[in-house]
Amino acid sequence: MSRSSLLPYLAFCAVCCIWGSTFLFIGLNEAVMAPMWALSLRLLLAGIFLTAIMFARGIPFPKGSAMRTVIAYGICEFAGNLGFLYWGEAKIPSGLAAVLYGTSPVLTMLMASIMRMEKLDARRLLGAVAALLGIAVIFWREIEFGVSAAGILSVFAGAVFGTLGVLLLKRGPDQSPIAANAIGFFVALPLTLLMSFILREAHPLPVNPSQLVPLLYLVIIGSLGAFVLFAWLVGQWKTSSASFVAVIIPIIAVILGVAVHGEKLAPGSLVGVAIAIAATVYVLRSEAKAASSPAG
């Protein structure tokens, strides 16, 4: 495998590790700040930092159809996806949220087929369903009846909006992932602020380490790092393949939960991990074959 074909796999692994760790830091952030306010601060700071990088590197602002694509991407990915995810995770167990978000590969394949961006491949769809089953096995102990229906719908809506945002970015003109995310952050910011005020959240400014550390981690590592990498990855792979980060992320989160908080794994969790990883490898092998083929 050449260096250029290896880079997307490295980006995939980096995104999985970063976003897997952000579950921990989102929890820490929401322990000291209301969800929509915490998200708004994250978008504001990330937008400022990425815009500064744009000017420093001379990256132009998108125009015309590229700008329309970025606006739609910002609304779906950062206001819709992150907004619903932040709010929903405060209402339901994290394991149930992980299972709901694990539907992303299946959603991506179905929506990409409806949008005529990818053909629906039965083997890849089977891999996505198997990966979802693996996540369910890992978190079966946290899947409860009687939990907040609004929380369930919110997290699932986040997965739908996230999928749509990435597909719209993929279908639009080629452009800098730095510019796409910088503008996307600012597009979403008024919407998340509006929701924060509608929900009558408190709006404290972060001044102590318990507020600053998780916020800055989410801004610098989670937003500037992972979202830019993922936007680049979507330009290299099929969107359905890139969406399998949603399968690996909860596995990373579980590992960190055990390492940091001493959480105990539910019986059968390792079986679920094996199923999810095997299904992901099965699907991503198609990318390796495509990259090594003469036509690719």
Buried (B, 14 or more C-beta within 10 A) or exposed (E): EEEEBEEBBEBBEBBBBBBBBBBBBBBBBBEBBBBBBBBBBBBBBBBBBBBEBBEEEEBEBBEEEBBBBBBBBBBBBBBBBBBBBBBBBBBBBBBBBBBBBBBBBBBBBBBBBEBEBBEEBEEBBEBBBBBBBBBBBBBBBBBEEEBBEEBBBBBBBBBBBBBBBBBBBBBBBEBBBBBBBBBBBBBBBEBBBEBBEEEEBEEEEBEEEBBEBBBBBBBEBBBBBBBBBBBBBBBBBBBBBBBBBBBBBBBBBBBBBEEEEEEEBBEEBEEBBEBBBBBBEBBBEBBBEBBEEEEE
